[in-house]
Amino acid sequence: MNSKILAGIALLALAPALGAVRVKQIEKSSMADFQKGSFVNVSIDSDGRLSLGPKLKSLPGPAEEFYLAAAAAANGDLYLGTGHNAAVYRVSPAGKVDKIFRGEQLDVYALLVAGNGDVVVGTSPNGRVFRVAKDGKSSELFRPDEKFIWDLAEDQQGNILCALGNTGAVYSIDKGGTVENLLTAEDSHIISLHVTPDNAILAGSGDRGILYEIRNRKVRVLFDSPLEEIKGITSDRDGNVYFTAVKSVPAPQSGKEFEIGSAFPRNASPDKEAVSEKSILYCLSPGGVVESLWSSTEELAYAVHFDSQAKAVVIGTGNAGRVYRVYRSGAFVQVCESDSAQVFRIVGGGTPGQGYFLIANNTAGITQVESGMNASGTYFSEVFDARIQSRFGRLSWIAETVGQSSVSFAVRLGNSDSPDRSWTNWSAPFTDAENSNINTGGYRFLQVKVVLGSASASATPLLSGFRVHYLTDNLKPEVGRVLVQRPDDRKPVPETTPPRKYLHVSWEASDPNQDRLNFILSLRKLPGNEWLLLGKEFREKWLYLDCELFADGKYQLKVQADDGLDNAPAWARSSDRTSAPFIIDSTAPLLSEFSMEGRSVRFKAEDLASAVALAQYSLDGKEWVPVFPDDLVGDSRVETYRFELSNPKNSRMLLIKLSDEFGNDKVFQKTI
């Protein structure tokens, strides 16, 4: 290639891209990776290991919009407080549903099964507390001035404790009906209560996120959270107290995309430290030390319960409807994933071995988490997008199988982003962790199914991760439009020096595989001439075309892109695009047929490639005076001129300057 053509061409040092012939991988090995999929009877721990989950049993529930409160009785009955109908239902272990109470207010946020078997109900707004006896008769127990009854508890003496708002109070009602104020906080709301094994009353506020302790009628602050609400409190037999702090949430909404919160908006204290977490689970040790065991920037912790069998705290979250089991060490397990958006309440079963109940909303539902383990479970990955149709190869995984436990995989593939009838069926199971081969090409999307199984009630397989190898098809590059512009249409590229007369050439190009591209440029003169190779190794998407190297005329330029820099020769692909015809003109117009009679001057101007744009004359080298062609418009390659000299007296020389539309000009001299 001529060195002058290369003038002004700068080569970019492009960063290496992933070549199309390089095998890529889909890999899952962490909890965050796996949580993008869905779980059926499968749990995952904080180390990213899948295992068989506990047995889940769906229970019938009343046809109400929201389940806002729950409590379990010693005989196994489950009681539900609902909204916006202020009703209380009893769900028997056999699945029978009975309405036992209907209040005048909208919602039942607080529910308690007292030690004597009575059901205590807190209704809101315009808060009222009712007692429903075993015979079904109800009576008003407490009529406070406060608007909301947020929570109920019972101390070891059988006193009923009420958490209230809008004045942020805790009241105690003894067996004789005497009411005593135990706490009036600076907070507007007390939203959670818990009685510890040593009969201390713990209260969590809903404005400033403060955990209070009431012991022997003396109040002290145990912890001031950086978040606004202490949503739930529980404790273990060793004296550790667990509580969740959450950011303020909006009032109940009916759509699944909304979070459910209290009906009264919260105002965060201006003194609160700004934190990114949306929820935090804390542990307060008997020595008074508070530690964070679990937190999330995305999920809101609605419910907390201590599972004495697992010796861990169980929390219910939204809006993915996940349930976590968190150990004192800080390790945690995602126990299950609800079909509903929020797991709003968790209550322990009233009978041994009954497990605990998950009360969910959006949509409302009841699930019993039993103590036994499932014999099988399935994990479905999200749909993987390879971006380009690909060949999928080896599937490998890391798993521990003990006893009669097992792990198997299956895949399905398609070319639409959601599995439909155009997708393949699930493959036959893959069972060899090292030598399973999908060996299928022509598809862009892939989904993986993992099946865990165990014939033993005490043994579960553990899957730590899997990997799918694939090779994308090499698609040809795409060349966009090729532009050839005059210097006045496009400024020179900074820090470059263009030739004296040039055209600025630029083009668009991309590669679906993100391969590096090499460009081959060719030029031909129209009509019908052969292509002239300008160069084979252009890396940038522009150049200065030196016009003085080529004869004037009409031309086309072809840009060919190839991805051979990142592909073996057999895999390399290319494509090209040709510009619209354009003019190269580096020479000035010519003057002919000149004549002069008196003051009248005539001549013809002609250019080989472009229009004669301007003609001017000067007498004896003085100022230039423009003249117009006979048709008044300078727009043709041949123009004729006729004009009268102004004041030619004593002038000896006539200078005529002709310019074409590319700025080429020449001066012709005539003696007069």
C-alpha positions in Angstrom: 0.0 0.0 0.0 1.3 3.5 -0.9 2.7 5.2 2.2 0.9 8.4 1.3 -2.5 6.7 1.5 -1.6 5.7 5.1 -1.0 9.3 6.0 -3.1 10.2 9.0 -4.3 6.7 9.8 -3.7 5.8 13.5 -4.0 2.2 14.7 -5.9 1.6 17.9 -4.3 -0.7 20.5 -7.6 -2.6 21.2 -8.0 -4.6 24.4 -8.1 -8.4 23.7 -11.7 -9.6 23.4 -13.1 -13.1 24.0 -12.6 -14.9 20.8 -15.4 -16.9 19.2 -13.4 -20.1 19.4 -12.9 -19.7 23.1 -15.1 -22.0 25.2 -17.3 -20.1 27.6 -18.9 -21.2 30.8 -22.1 -20.9 32.7 -21.4 -21.3 36.4 -23.4 -21.3 39.7 -21.6 -21.7 43.0 -23.0 -19.1 45.4 -26.2 -18.5 47.2 -26.7 -15.3 45.2 -26.3 -17.3 42.0 -28.7 -19.9 42.9 -31.3 -17.5 44.2 -31.9 -16.3 40.7 -33.7 -19.6 40.1 -36.6 -21.3 41.9 -36.8 -23.9 44.6 -39.2 -26.8 45.1 -38.5 -28.7 48.4 -34.9 -27.6 48.2 -32.9 -25.4 50.6 -29.7 -23.5 50.2 -27.2 -22.5 52.8 -25.0 -19.4 53.0 -22.1 -21.3 51.5 -24.1 -21.9 48.3 -24.9 -25.6 48.9 -28.2 -27.0 47.8 -29.8 -29.7 50.0 -33.2 -31.3 50.5 -35.6 -29.0 52.4 -38.1 -29.7 55.1 -41.6 -31.1 54.3 -44.1 -28.4 53.4 -47.8 -28.8 53.7 -50.2 -26.3 52.3 -53.3 -25.7 54.5 -56.7 -24.3 53.5 -57.4 -20.8 54.6 -60.3 -18.3 54.6 -61.1 -16.3 51.5 -59.8 -13.0 52.9 -57.5 -10.4 51.2 -54.9 -10.3 53.9 -53.7 -12.6 56.8 -52.3 -10.1 59.3 -52.0 -12.0 62.6 -51.6 -15.6 63.7 -51.3 -17.7 66.8 -51.3 -21.5 67.6 -53.1 -23.4 70.3 -51.8 -26.3 72.3 -54.2 -28.7 70.6 -52.7 -27.8 67.2 -55.4 -25.3 66.1 -54.2 -22.3 64.1 -55.9 -18.9 64.5 -55.7 -16.2 61.8 -56.5 -12.5 62.1 -57.4 -11.0 58.8 -57.8 -7.6 57.0 -59.7 -5.7 55.8 -62.6 -7.6 57.4 -61.4 -7.7 61.0 -62.3 -11.4 61.3 -60.6 -14.3 63.2 -60.7 -17.8 61.9 -59.7 -21.2 63.4 -58.0 -23.7 61.2 -58.0 -27.2 62.7 -55.2 -29.7 62.1 -57.7 -31.5 59.8 -58.0 -28.4 57.7 -61.5 -27.3 58.8 -61.9 -23.5 58.8 -64.3 -21.7 61.1 -64.9 -18.0 61.7 -64.9 -17.4 65.5 -65.0 -13.6 65.7 -65.9 -10.5 63.6 -65.0 -7.0 64.8 -66.3 -3.6 63.7 -62.9 -2.3 62.7 -60.9 -3.1 59.5 -57.9 -5.2 60.6 -56.7 -7.7 63.2 -53.0 -7.1 63.6 -52.6 -8.8 67.0 -53.7 -12.2 68.1 -52.8 -14.3 71.1 -53.8 -17.7 72.5 -53.7 -17.3 76.2 -52.6 -19.9 78.6 -56.2 -20.8 79.5 -57.0 -21.4 75.8 -58.9 -18.1 75.3 -58.1 -16.2 72.1 -57.3 -12.5 72.6 -57.9 -10.3 69.6 -56.6 -6.7 68.9 -58.5 -4.8 66.2 -57.5 -1.6 64.4 -58.0 1.3 63.8 -59.8 2.7 66.8 -58.1 -0.1 68.8 -60.1 -2.6 70.8 -59.0 -5.7 72.6 -61.4 -8.6 72.8 -61.4 -12.0 74.5 -63.0 -15.0 72.8 -63.7 -17.8 75.2 -63.6 -21.5 74.3 -67.4 -21.5 74.0 -67.1 -18.8 71.2 -68.5 -16.0 73.3 -66.6 -12.7 72.9 -66.2 -9.8 75.3 -64.4 -6.5 75.2 -61.3 -6.6 77.4 -59.7 -3.2 76.8 -60.8 0.0 75.1 -57.7 2.3 74.9 -57.5 5.8 73.5 -54.9 4.7 71.1 -55.7 3.9 67.4 -53.7 0.7 66.8 -53.3 -2.6 68.6 -50.0 -3.8 67.0 -49.1 -6.9 69.2 -50.2 -9.0 72.1 -48.3 -11.2 74.6 -48.9 -12.9 77.9 -46.5 -12.8 80.8 -45.9 -15.7 83.3 -48.6 -14.3 85.7 -51.2 -14.5 82.9 -51.3 -10.7 82.4 -52.2 -9.7 78.8 -49.8 -7.2 77.4 -50.7 -4.8 74.6 -48.4 -2.9 72.2 -50.2 0.3 71.0 -50.0 3.3 68.7 -50.3 6.3 68.2 -48.8 7.1 71.6 -46.3 4.3 71.7 -47.5 2.6 74.9 -47.4 -0.8 76.5 -50.3 -1.8 78.8 -50.9 -4.8 81.1 -54.3 -6.2 81.8 -54.5 -8.6 84.7 -57.0 -11.4 85.2 -59.4 -9.2 87.0 -59.5 -6.7 84.1 -57.3 -4.0 85.8 -55.3 -2.0 83.2 -51.8 -0.7 84.0 -49.6 1.4 81.8 -46.1 -0.1 81.8 -44.5 2.2 79.2 -45.2 5.4 77.3 -42.4 5.9 74.9 -41.3 8.9 72.9 -42.0 6.8 69.9 -45.4 7.0 68.3 -45.8 3.2 68.0 -44.8 0.1 69.9 -45.2 -2.7 67.3 -43.7 -5.8 68.8 -43.7 -7.6 72.1 -41.9 -10.7 73.6 -41.8 -12.2 77.1 -38.4 -13.8 77.9 -38.1 -17.1 80.0 -37.2 -15.0 83.0 -40.4 -12.9 82.6 -38.8 -9.7 81.2 -41.0 -7.8 78.7 -39.3 -6.7 75.5 -40.9 -4.1 73.4 -39.8 -2.8 69.9 -40.7 0.6 68.7 -41.9 1.6 65.2 -40.5 5.1 64.8 -37.0 5.1 66.1 -36.2 1.3 66.1 -35.6 1.0 69.8 -35.6 -2.2 71.8 -37.0 -1.6 75.3 -36.9 -3.9 78.3 -39.5 -3.7 81.1 -38.5 -5.6 84.1 -40.2 -5.3 87.5 -41.9 -2.2 86.0 -38.6 -0.5 85.4 -37.9 0.5 81.8 -34.5 0.7 80.1 -33.3 0.8 76.5 -31.4 -2.3 75.4 -30.6 -1.2 71.8 -31.1 1.7 69.4 -31.2 0.4 65.9 -30.0 2.4 62.8 -33.3 1.3 61.2 -36.8 2.5 62.0 -38.8 -0.5 63.1 -38.2 -3.4 65.5 -40.4 -5.8 63.6 -40.2 -9.0 65.6 -38.6 -10.3 68.8 -37.9 -13.9 70.1 -35.4 -15.7 72.4 -33.8 -19.0 73.1 -33.3 -21.0 76.3 -29.8 -19.8 76.7 -30.9 -16.2 77.2 -30.1 -14.9 73.7 -32.6 -12.4 72.4 -33.1 -12.2 68.6 -34.9 -9.3 66.9 -35.3 -7.9 63.5 -34.9 -4.2 62.5 -36.3 -3.0 59.2 -36.7 0.2 57.3 -40.1 1.8 57.3 -42.5 0.3 54.7 -45.7 1.6 53.2 -49.3 0.7 54.1 -50.8 -2.6 52.8 -51.4 -2.8 49.1 -53.1 -5.5 47.0 -50.5 -6.0 44.3 -47.7 -8.6 44.6 -45.1 -5.9 43.7 -45.9 -4.0 46.9 -44.5 -4.6 50.4 -46.9 -4.8 53.3 -46.4 -2.7 56.4 -48.2 -1.0 59.2 -51.2 1.3 58.4 -49.5 4.3 59.9 -46.5 5.9 58.2 -43.2 6.1 60.0 -41.0 9.1 60.4 -37.3 8.2 60.6 -35.3 10.0 63.3 -32.9 12.6 61.8 -30.3 11.2 64.2 -30.4 7.7 62.6 -27.2 6.6 60.9 -27.7 6.1 57.2 -27.3 2.4 56.3 -27.8 0.5 53.1 -29.5 -2.5 54.7 -33.2 -3.0 54.4 -33.4 -5.6 57.2 -31.0 -6.7 60.0 -31.4 -9.7 62.3 -29.6 -9.0 65.7 -28.7 -11.2 68.6 -28.5 -9.7 72.1 -26.5 -12.0 74.3 -27.1 -12.4 78.1 -24.0 -10.2 78.6 -25.6 -7.3 76.7 -23.5 -7.6 73.5 -25.5 -7.0 70.3 -24.3 -8.7 67.1 -25.7 -8.6 63.5 -26.3 -12.2 62.3 -28.0 -11.6 59.0 -28.9 -8.6 56.8 -30.2 -7.8 53.4 -30.2 -4.7 51.2 -33.1 -6.1 49.1 -35.4 -8.2 51.4 -37.7 -7.0 54.2 -37.9 -9.2 57.3 -41.5 -9.4 58.3 -41.5 -12.3 60.8 -39.2 -13.9 63.4 -39.5 -17.2 65.2 -37.1 -19.4 67.2 -37.1 -23.0 66.1 -36.1 -24.9 69.2 -35.7 -28.2 67.3 -33.2 -26.7 64.8 -31.8 -24.3 67.5 -31.9 -21.5 65.1 -34.0 -18.4 64.3 -36.4 -18.5 61.4 -37.3 -15.3 59.6 -39.9 -14.7 56.9 -39.2 -12.1 54.2 -40.6 -10.3 51.2 -40.9 -9.6 48.3 -39.4 -12.9 47.2 -41.3 -14.8 49.9 -38.2 -16.5 51.3 -37.7 -18.1 54.6 -34.3 -18.3 56.3 -33.0 -20.3 59.2 -30.2 -18.3 60.9 -27.8 -19.9 63.5 -26.2 -18.3 66.4 -22.8 -18.6 64.5 -24.2 -16.4 61.7 -24.4 -19.2 59.2 -27.8 -19.4 57.6 -30.0 -21.4 55.2 -32.7 -20.5 52.9 -35.3 -23.0 54.0 -37.9 -22.5 51.3 -39.4 -20.1 48.9 -43.1 -19.3 49.1 -45.4 -18.9 46.1 -46.6 -15.7 47.8 -44.7 -12.4 47.8 -44.4 -12.0 51.6 -44.0 -14.4 54.5 -45.8 -12.1 57.0 -46.0 -14.2 60.2 -44.4 -17.3 61.5 -45.9 -19.1 64.5 -44.7 -22.3 66.2 -47.0 -25.3 66.2 -48.9 -25.9 69.4 -48.1 -29.7 69.5 -44.7 -31.5 69.5 -43.4 -32.3 66.1 -45.9 -29.9 64.4 -43.1 -27.6 63.2 -44.2 -24.1 62.5 -46.6 -22.2 60.3 -45.8 -19.7 57.5 -48.6 -17.1 57.1 -48.1 -15.4 53.7 -49.7 -12.5 51.7 -49.9 -11.5 48.1 -51.4 -14.0 47.7 -52.7 -15.0 51.2 -51.8 -18.6 52.2 -50.8 -20.9 55.0 -47.9 -23.4 54.8 -46.9 -25.8 57.5 -43.1 -26.5 57.8 -42.9 -30.0 59.2 -39.9 -31.4 61.1 -39.1 -34.2 58.6 -37.1 -33.8 55.4 -38.4 -34.3 51.9 -37.4 -37.4 50.0 -36.8 -35.4 46.8 -36.6 -31.8 45.7 -36.0 -29.8 42.5 -34.1 -26.7 41.6 -34.9 -24.8 38.4 -32.2 -22.3 37.2 -33.2 -19.0 35.5 -33.0 -19.1 31.7 -29.4 -18.6 30.6 -28.9 -16.4 27.5 -25.8 -17.2 25.5 -26.6 -14.1 23.3 -25.9 -16.1 20.2 -26.9 -19.6 19.0 -24.3 -21.9 20.5 -23.2 -25.5 20.9 -23.6 -26.7 24.5 -21.0 -29.2 25.7 -19.9 -30.7 29.0 -22.0 -30.3 32.1 -20.1 -30.9 35.4 -20.9 -30.4 39.1 -19.6 -30.8 42.6 -21.7 -32.7 45.0 -21.5 -34.8 48.2 -23.8 -37.8 48.3 -24.0 -39.9 51.4 -25.9 -43.1 52.0 -28.7 -43.5 49.4 -28.8 -39.9 48.3 -28.4 -38.8 44.7 -28.1 -35.8 42.4 -29.1 -35.6 38.8 -29.4 -32.9 36.1 -31.5 -32.2 33.1 -31.5 -29.4 30.5 -33.8 -27.9 28.0 -33.0 -25.5 25.2 -34.7 -23.0 22.9 -34.4 -19.8 20.9 -37.1 -17.8 22.7 -36.4 -16.1 26.0 -39.1 -18.0 27.8 -39.7 -21.7 27.7 -42.6 -22.5 25.3 -43.6 -25.2 22.9 -40.7 -24.3 20.6 -38.2 -25.4 23.3 -36.9 -29.0 23.5 -38.3 -31.3 26.2 -36.2 -31.9 29.3 -33.3 -34.1 28.5 -32.7 -37.5 30.0 -31.1 -37.3 33.4 -27.4 -36.7 33.6 -25.8 -38.5 36.6 -22.1 -38.5 36.0 -20.6 -35.3 37.6 -17.5 -35.4 35.3 -18.6 -37.0 32.1 -22.0 -35.6 31.2 -22.3 -34.0 27.8 -25.2 -32.0 26.5 -23.7 -32.1 23.0 -26.4 -30.0 21.4 -26.1 -26.9 19.1 -28.3 -24.4 17.4 -29.8 -22.9 20.5 -29.4 -19.6 22.3 -31.2 -20.2 25.6 -30.7 -22.9 28.2 -32.4 -23.9 31.5 -31.0 -26.4 34.0 -33.0 -28.6 36.3 -31.4 -30.2 39.4 -33.1 -33.1 41.2 -32.0 -34.1 44.7 -33.1 -37.3 46.2 -32.6 -39.5 49.3 -34.0 -42.8 50.4 -32.9 -42.0 54.0 -34.8 -39.6 56.3 -31.6 -38.3 57.7 -29.3 -38.0 54.7 -29.3 -35.3 52.1 -27.0 -34.7 49.1 -25.2 -31.4 49.0 -24.6 -29.7 45.7 -21.9 -27.0 45.8 -22.2 -25.8 42.2 -22.3 -26.7 38.5 -20.8 -25.6 35.3 -22.0 -25.7 31.6 -19.4 -25.3 28.8 -20.6 -23.8 25.5 -19.2 -22.5 22.3 -21.1 -19.7 20.5 -21.5 -19.9 16.8 -19.3 -17.4 15.0 -21.5 -14.9 13.3 -20.1 -12.6 10.6 -19.3 -9.0 11.4 -21.8 -6.2 10.5 -20.6 -3.2 8.5 -22.8 -0.1 8.7 -23.0 2.7 6.3 -19.8 4.1 4.8 -19.5 7.9 4.7 -17.2 9.9 2.5 -17.2 13.6 3.6 -15.4 16.7 2.5 -13.1 18.5 4.9 -15.6 21.2 5.5 -18.2 18.6 6.5 -15.9 16.8 9.0 -13.2 18.4 11.1 -9.8 16.6 11.1 -9.3 14.1 13.9 -7.4 15.7 16.8 -3.6 15.1 16.9 -3.5 14.0 13.3 -2.3 15.7 10.1 -4.4 15.1 7.0 -3.0 15.3 3.5 -3.2 18.6 1.6 -6.3 17.5 -0.3 -8.3 14.8 1.2 -11.7 13.2 1.9 -12.7 11.9 5.3 -13.9 8.3 5.1 -15.6 6.7 8.1 -17.8 3.6 8.6 -19.7 1.7 11.2 -18.9 -1.9 12.1 -19.6 -4.3 15.0 -19.3 -8.0 15.7 -22.0 -10.1 17.4 -19.3 -12.2 19.1 -17.4 -9.1 20.4 -14.4 -10.2 18.2 -11.7 -7.7 17.2 -12.1 -6.6 13.6 -9.7 -6.0 10.8 -10.7 -3.9 7.8 -9.8 -4.2 4.1 -10.4 -1.2 2.0 -10.7 -1.0 -1.8 -11.5 1.8 -4.3 -12.8 1.8 -7.8 -13.4 4.4 -10.5 -16.8 4.5 -12.1 -18.1 3.3 -14.3 -16.9 -0.3 -14.4 -13.3 -0.2 -13.3 -11.6 -2.9 -11.2 -11.3 -2.6 -7.5 -8.0 -1.2 -6.3 -6.8 -2.5 -3.0 -5.9 0.4 -0.6 -4.8 -1.8 2.4 -5.5 -5.0 4.4 -4.8 -4.0 7.9 -6.9 -1.1 9.0 -8.0 -1.3 12.7 -9.7 2.1 13.1 -13.0 2.9 11.5 -11.8 6.0 9.6 -9.1 7.3 7.2 -8.0 10.3 5.3 -8.2 9.5 1.5 -5.5 11.5 -0.3 -7.2 12.9 -3.3 -4.0 13.9 -5.2 -3.2 10.2 -5.7 -6.2 9.6 -7.9 -7.5 11.0 -11.2 -10.5 13.2 -10.9 -13.8 11.4 -11.3 -16.6 9.4 -9.6 -15.6 6.6 -7.3 -16.9 4.0 -4.8 -15.1 2.7 -1.7 -15.7 -0.8 -0.2 -15.0 -1.7 3.4 -14.6 -5.4 4.3 -14.6 -6.4 7.9 -13.2 -9.8 9.1 -12.9 -11.3 12.5 -9.7 -13.4 11.8 -7.9 -11.7 14.7 -9.9 -13.8 17.2 -10.8 -16.9 15.1 -9.0 -19.7 13.4 -9.0 -19.4 9.6 -11.7 -22.1 9.3 -14.0 -20.2 11.6 -13.3 -16.6 10.5 -16.2 -14.7 8.9 -16.3 -11.5 7.0 -18.8 -9.0 5.4 -18.5 -5.9 3.4 -20.3 -2.7 2.4 -19.9 -0.3 -0.4 -20.3 3.5 -0.2 -22.5 5.6 -2.3 -20.7 7.1 -5.4 -18.6 10.1 -4.5 -16.4 12.6 -6.4 -12.6 12.9 -6.1 -11.5 16.2 -7.5 -8.0 17.6 -6.9 -7.5 19.8 -10.0 -8.8 23.2 -10.8 -11.2 24.1 -13.7 -9.8 25.0 -17.1 -10.5 28.2 -19.1 -11.1 28.3 -22.9 -12.7 30.3 -25.7 -11.6 33.5 -24.2 -12.4 36.7 -26.2 -12.5 40.4 -25.4 -14.2 43.2 -27.4 -13.8 46.6 -25.8 -15.0 46.2 -22.3 -16.9 43.0 -23.0 -15.3 39.7 -21.9 -16.4 36.2 -22.8 -14.9 32.7 -21.8 -15.8 29.2 -21.0 -14.9 27.3 -17.7 -14.8 23.5 -17.5 -13.9 21.1 -14.7 -13.4 17.3 -15.2 -15.1 16.1 -12.1 -17.2 18.7 -10.2 -19.1 21.9 -10.7 -17.5 25.2 -11.5 -18.6 27.0 -8.3 -17.0 30.5 -8.6 -15.4 32.8 -11.2 -13.7 36.1 -10.3 -11.7 38.7 -12.1 -9.1 41.3 -11.1 -7.5 44.2 -13.0 -3.8 44.5 -12.4 -4.0 42.3 -9.3 -6.3 44.6 -7.4 -9.5 43.5 -5.6 -11.3 40.4 -6.9 -14.8 40.9 -8.4 -17.2 38.0 -8.8 -18.9 37.2 -12.1 -21.9 35.1 -12.7 -22.3 32.5 -15.5 -24.8 33.1 -18.3 -27.5 31.0 -16.4 -26.6 32.9 -13.2 -26.1 29.6 -11.2 -22.7 28.0 -10.9 -23.8 24.4 -10.7 -22.3 22.6 -13.7 -19.0 21.2 -14.9 -19.2 23.5 -17.9 -20.2 27.2 -17.5 -20.0 30.1 -20.0 -19.5 33.7 -18.8 -20.1 37.1 -20.3 -19.5 40.4 -18.4 -18.5 44.0 -18.8 -15.3 45.2 -17.2 -15.8 48.1 -14.8 -13.4 51.0 -15.3 -10.7 49.2 -17.3 -9.0 52.6 -18.3 -5.2 52.4 -17.9 -5.4 48.7 -16.9 -2.9 46.4 -18.6 -3.6 42.9 -17.2 -6.8 40.9 -16.6 -6.7 38.1 -14.1 -9.4 35.4 -14.0 -9.7 32.9 -11.1 -11.8 29.8 -11.4 -12.8 27.6 -8.5 -14.6 24.3 -8.3 -16.9 23.0 -5.5 -14.0 21.1 -3.9 -12.0 24.3 -3.4 -9.5 23.7 -6.3 -8.7 27.0 -8.0 -6.4 28.4 -10.7 -5.6 31.9 -11.9 -5.4 32.7 -15.7 -3.7 35.9 -16.9 -4.7 37.9 -20.1 -3.0 41.1 -21.4 -5.4 43.8 -22.4 
